[in-house]
Amino acid sequence: MNMNVNQEIVLVAEGAAAEECADTLRERLMTGAVIPYLGPGLLTFDGATAAVPAAPEAVAAALCTRQPVPSRIRTNMWSVAQYIEQRRHRKTLAAWMSEIFAATTTPTALHGYLASLRLPLIIDSWYDGTMREALIAAGADGVVNLQGVTRALEHRDIWTKAYDLAGDALEPDSFATTVLYEPHGSRAPAGNFLVADSDYVEVLTEIDIQTPIPDAIRRLRTERGFLFLGCRFDDQMLRTYARQIMKRSAGPHYAVMNPDTLTRNERRFLAQNGIAVIALPAEAITRRWLAAA
């Protein structure tokens, strides 16, 4: 396979090589050998208008309409959320996040395709709950939805909560055909949101030794690689989480991204973690996969 190497030592598959990678990834998805890692970019899939914020900066802007914040932090979601929590209480922040993400998003063709495969593990790194809706629409059985939770309102040592697709609470180690892991929480079914700086203090203290990562995720990643779809890594928090979730996984790893828009930090992150970039739109890859189905 011919691949270009850019100045940051990131492998970039373009043209025919990108199409070959897409076909290989379809085969690996069909056998459950690759883990989809979904980001908010999928909310604008195929030119769609997002019903909810599709980037951390958009969440920050939505929160700022409810509470004025200092200009120096206005575009930083985590800092804006922390400011609100300190001045208006955690319950207010949680209520506002639930309002901001109240709209039920429509699963895209890509969400539907992934839901149809009955994959062992899917990771959804945004709050919108679209992948969960796709699994419900597909009539998926045996799905355990693991969500990261804030410890701000808890009185016990807890990192995650588990639900079935009906929204009923489960034990985190419940048997699952498919695990849907939402490390930052989700609007559904219970409005769990890791969003303020304080939410991440204990998590980031422990994450290097993997304590906040559920056992099921650590087990399922061992012999698999990751495929990043709709993700950006232009913030340290996003890079840290992705790196720790990938930790001790087998690879290889791929990201569907436009190489021309990558920041220097993103290039360094991709290079250091051996993530090859597939320079095709997610829409084109999805159409290719569906045509081969």
C-alpha positions as CSV (number, residue, x, y, z in Angstrom):
1,M,0.0,0.0,0.0
2,N,1.4,3.4,-1.0
3,M,1.1,6.1,1.7
4,N,2.6,9.6,2.0
5,V,4.4,10.6,5.1
6,N,4.1,14.3,6.0
7,Q,6.6,16.5,7.9
8,E,5.2,15.5,11.3
9,I,5.7,11.8,10.5
10,V,1.9,11.2,10.2
11,L,1.0,8.4,7.8
12,V,-1.6,9.8,5.3
13,A,-3.5,7.5,2.9
14,E,-4.8,9.4,-0.1
15,G,-6.5,8.4,-3.3
16,A,-6.4,4.7,-4.1
17,A,-4.5,4.0,-0.9
18,A,-7.3,5.7,1.1
19,E,-9.9,3.6,-0.7
20,E,-7.9,0.4,0.0
21,C,-7.7,1.4,3.7
22,A,-11.5,1.9,3.7
23,D,-12.1,-1.5,2.3
24,T,-9.7,-3.1,4.8
25,L,-11.5,-1.4,7.6
26,R,-14.8,-2.6,6.4
27,E,-13.5,-6.2,6.6
28,R,-12.1,-5.5,10.1
29,L,-15.4,-4.0,11.3
30,M,-17.3,-7.0,10.0
31,T,-15.2,-9.3,12.2
32,G,-15.2,-6.9,15.2
33,A,-11.5,-6.4,15.0
34,V,-11.6,-2.6,15.0
35,I,-13.3,-0.2,17.5
36,P,-15.2,2.8,16.2
37,Y,-14.4,6.0,18.2
38,L,-17.0,8.6,17.4
39,G,-16.8,12.4,17.7
40,P,-19.1,15.4,17.4
41,G,-18.1,15.9,13.7
42,L,-20.6,13.2,12.8
43,L,-23.4,15.6,13.7
44,T,-22.7,17.5,10.5
45,F,-22.4,14.3,8.4
46,D,-23.2,14.8,4.7
47,G,-23.8,18.6,5.2
48,A,-26.5,18.1,7.9
49,T,-27.3,21.0,10.3
50,A,-26.5,19.8,13.8
51,A,-29.5,19.9,16.1
52,V,-27.2,20.3,19.1
53,P,-23.7,21.8,19.6
54,A,-21.1,19.9,17.4
55,A,-17.9,21.1,19.1
56,P,-16.7,22.1,22.6
57,E,-16.6,25.7,21.5
58,A,-20.3,25.5,20.5
59,V,-21.1,24.2,24.0
60,A,-19.2,27.0,25.6
61,A,-21.1,29.5,23.5
62,A,-24.4,28.0,24.5
63,L,-23.5,28.1,28.1
64,C,-22.4,31.7,27.8
65,T,-25.9,32.7,26.7
66,R,-27.1,31.5,30.1
67,Q,-24.3,32.9,32.2
68,P,-21.8,35.7,31.3
69,V,-18.2,34.6,31.8
70,P,-14.9,36.4,31.6
71,S,-13.7,36.9,28.0
72,R,-10.5,35.0,28.6
73,I,-12.3,31.7,29.1
74,R,-15.3,32.3,26.8
75,T,-14.4,29.7,24.2
76,N,-13.2,27.0,26.6
77,M,-16.0,24.6,27.4
78,W,-14.4,23.1,30.4
79,S,-13.5,26.5,32.0
80,V,-16.9,28.0,31.2
81,A,-18.6,25.0,32.8
82,Q,-16.3,25.3,35.9
83,Y,-17.1,29.0,36.2
84,I,-20.9,28.2,36.2
85,E,-20.5,25.4,38.6
86,Q,-18.7,27.6,41.1
87,R,-21.2,30.4,40.9
88,R,-24.6,28.7,40.1
89,H,-24.1,25.2,41.6
90,R,-23.6,21.9,39.9
91,K,-27.3,21.2,39.5
92,T,-27.7,24.3,37.5
93,L,-24.8,23.3,35.2
94,A,-26.3,19.8,34.7
95,A,-29.8,21.3,34.0
96,W,-28.3,23.7,31.4
97,M,-26.4,20.9,29.7
98,S,-29.5,18.8,29.5
99,E,-31.3,21.8,27.9
100,I,-28.5,22.3,25.4
101,F,-28.5,18.7,24.4
102,A,-32.3,18.1,24.7
103,A,-32.9,17.7,21.0
104,T,-33.0,14.1,19.8
105,T,-30.6,13.8,16.9
106,T,-31.3,11.6,13.9
107,P,-28.8,8.8,13.3
108,T,-26.8,9.2,10.1
109,A,-26.2,6.4,7.6
110,L,-22.9,5.8,9.3
111,H,-24.5,5.4,12.7
112,G,-27.0,3.0,11.2
113,Y,-24.3,1.0,9.5
114,L,-22.3,0.6,12.7
115,A,-25.4,-0.3,14.6
116,S,-26.2,-3.1,12.1
117,L,-22.9,-4.8,12.7
118,R,-23.4,-5.8,16.3
119,L,-19.9,-4.7,17.2
120,P,-18.3,-5.8,20.5
121,L,-17.4,-2.2,21.4
122,I,-18.3,1.3,20.2
123,I,-17.0,4.5,21.8
124,D,-19.0,7.7,21.5
125,S,-17.1,10.7,22.8
126,W,-19.8,13.3,22.6
127,Y,-23.0,14.0,24.6
128,D,-25.6,13.8,21.9
129,G,-26.6,10.1,22.3
130,T,-26.9,9.6,18.5
131,M,-25.2,6.2,18.5
132,R,-27.5,5.0,21.3
133,E,-30.5,6.1,19.2
134,A,-29.1,4.2,16.2
135,L,-28.7,1.0,18.3
136,I,-32.3,1.4,19.5
137,A,-33.5,1.9,15.9
138,A,-31.6,-1.2,14.8
139,G,-33.3,-3.3,17.5
140,A,-29.9,-4.2,18.9
141,D,-30.0,-6.8,21.7
142,G,-27.7,-7.2,24.7
143,V,-26.3,-3.6,24.6
144,V,-24.8,-2.3,27.8
145,N,-24.3,1.5,27.8
146,L,-21.4,2.5,30.0
147,Q,-21.2,6.2,30.8
148,G,-18.6,8.3,32.6
149,V,-20.1,10.2,35.5
150,T,-19.1,13.2,37.5
151,R,-18.3,12.6,41.2
152,A,-19.6,16.0,42.1
153,L,-23.0,14.8,43.3
154,E,-21.9,11.3,44.3
155,H,-21.2,10.0,47.8
156,R,-19.3,6.9,46.8
157,D,-16.3,5.8,44.8
158,I,-17.7,5.6,41.3
159,W,-16.4,6.4,37.8
160,T,-19.1,5.0,35.5
161,K,-22.8,4.0,35.4
162,A,-24.4,1.3,33.2
163,Y,-27.7,1.3,31.5
164,D,-29.6,-0.8,29.0
165,L,-31.2,0.8,25.9
166,A,-34.5,1.2,27.8
167,G,-32.7,3.4,30.2
168,D,-32.8,1.0,33.2
169,A,-29.7,0.9,35.4
170,L,-27.5,-2.2,35.2
171,E,-24.5,-3.5,37.0
172,P,-21.3,-2.2,35.2
173,D,-20.1,-5.8,34.6
174,S,-23.4,-7.0,33.1
175,F,-22.9,-9.4,30.2
176,A,-23.1,-7.5,26.9
177,T,-23.1,-8.4,23.2
178,T,-22.2,-4.8,22.5
179,V,-20.7,-2.3,24.8
180,L,-21.5,1.4,24.0
181,Y,-19.0,3.4,26.0
182,E,-19.6,7.2,26.5
183,P,-16.6,8.3,28.5
184,H,-17.7,11.9,28.9
185,G,-21.3,11.0,29.7
186,S,-24.5,11.6,27.6
187,R,-27.8,13.4,27.6
188,A,-29.6,10.0,27.7
189,P,-30.9,8.3,29.7
190,A,-29.9,10.2,32.8
191,G,-28.1,13.4,31.9
192,N,-24.6,12.4,33.0
193,F,-22.1,15.0,32.0
194,L,-18.3,15.3,32.6
195,V,-17.8,18.9,31.4
196,A,-16.3,21.1,34.1
197,D,-12.6,21.2,34.9
198,S,-13.4,19.9,38.4
199,D,-15.1,16.8,36.8
200,Y,-11.7,15.8,35.4
201,V,-9.4,16.5,38.4
202,E,-9.8,13.1,39.9
203,V,-10.2,11.3,36.6
204,L,-7.0,12.7,35.2
205,T,-5.2,11.9,38.4
206,E,-6.1,8.3,38.1
207,I,-6.4,7.8,34.4
208,D,-2.8,7.0,33.8
209,I,-3.2,3.9,35.9
210,Q,-6.5,3.2,34.1
211,T,-8.7,3.2,37.2
212,P,-11.5,5.3,35.5
213,I,-11.5,3.1,32.4
214,P,-14.1,0.3,32.8
215,D,-12.8,-3.3,32.9
216,A,-14.9,-4.2,29.8
217,I,-13.1,-1.5,27.8
218,R,-9.7,-2.6,28.9
219,R,-10.5,-6.2,28.0
220,L,-12.1,-5.6,24.6
221,R,-9.4,-3.2,23.3
222,T,-6.5,-5.7,23.9
223,E,-6.7,-7.4,20.5
224,R,-8.2,-4.6,18.5
225,G,-7.3,-1.3,16.8
226,F,-9.3,2.0,16.8
227,L,-11.0,3.9,14.0
228,F,-11.6,7.6,14.8
229,L,-14.6,9.1,13.0
230,G,-15.8,12.7,13.4
231,C,-13.0,13.5,15.9
232,R,-10.6,16.3,16.4
233,F,-7.7,16.3,18.9
234,D,-7.0,20.1,19.1
235,D,-7.4,20.2,22.8
236,Q,-5.3,18.5,25.5
237,M,-8.3,17.0,27.2
238,L,-9.5,15.2,24.1
239,R,-6.0,13.9,23.3
240,T,-5.5,12.7,26.9
241,Y,-8.8,10.7,26.9
242,A,-8.2,9.2,23.5
243,R,-4.7,8.2,24.4
244,Q,-5.7,6.5,27.7
245,I,-8.7,4.7,26.1
246,M,-6.3,3.4,23.4
247,K,-3.7,2.3,25.9
248,R,-2.5,-1.3,25.5
249,S,-4.6,-1.9,22.5
250,A,-3.3,-3.9,19.6
251,G,-3.7,-1.6,16.6
252,P,-3.4,-0.6,13.9
253,H,-5.2,2.7,14.3
254,Y,-6.8,5.0,11.8
255,A,-8.5,8.4,11.8
256,V,-10.8,9.7,9.0
257,M,-9.7,13.3,8.9
258,N,-8.7,16.1,6.4
259,P,-4.9,16.2,6.8
260,D,-4.8,19.8,5.6
261,T,-6.7,21.0,8.6
262,L,-4.6,19.3,11.3
263,T,-3.0,21.5,13.9
264,R,0.6,20.9,15.0
265,N,-0.5,19.3,18.2
266,E,-2.9,17.0,16.3
267,R,-0.1,15.9,14.0
268,R,2.1,15.2,17.0
269,F,-0.6,13.2,18.7
270,L,-1.4,11.1,15.6
271,A,2.3,10.4,15.0
272,Q,3.1,9.5,18.6
273,N,0.2,7.1,18.8
274,G,0.7,5.5,15.4
275,I,-2.7,6.7,14.0
276,A,-2.8,6.8,10.2
277,V,-5.0,9.4,8.5
278,I,-7.4,8.3,5.8
279,A,-7.9,11.4,3.6
280,L,-11.5,10.6,2.6
281,P,-14.7,12.2,3.8
282,A,-16.7,9.9,6.2
283,E,-19.6,10.2,3.9
284,A,-17.6,8.8,1.0
285,I,-16.4,5.9,3.1
286,T,-19.9,5.2,4.3
287,R,-21.3,5.1,0.8
288,R,-18.4,2.7,-0.1
289,W,-19.2,0.4,2.8
290,L,-23.0,0.4,2.1
291,A,-22.4,-0.3,-1.6
292,A,-20.4,-3.4,-0.6
293,A,-22.9,-4.6,1.9
